[in-house]
């Protein structure tokens, strides 16, 4: 079965960079959250961190799908 799309090497490098950037931001926020005093701000930062994880999971699923279909 042929894939509807194909990731290029450049696409994979872009995805790798995106994952690296979201991981770096997640790490930074994990540290900063320990310094936050306001519970409402802490809640919002946790929401952002969960969103970053979802972004990484989506990017990885695209790569996995391409590998399996390629």
C-alpha positions, 0 to 999 in steps of 0.5 A, a space after each residue: 500500500 502506497 502512502 498518501 505522502 512521503 517525508 523527505 530527509 529535510 522533513 525528518 530534520 525539521 521534525 527532529 528539530 521541533 521535537 528537540 525544541 519542544 523537549 527543551 521548552 518542556 525541560 525548562 518549564 519543568 524547572 520553572 514550575 517549581 518556582 511558581 507561587 501562584 496556583 493559577 499560573 502553575 495550572 496554566 504552565 502544566 496545561 502548556 507542558 501537556 500540550 508540548 507532550 501531545 505535539 511531540 507524540 503527534 510528530 512521532 506518530 507521523 514519522 512512525 506512520 511514514 516508516 511503516 507505510 514507506 
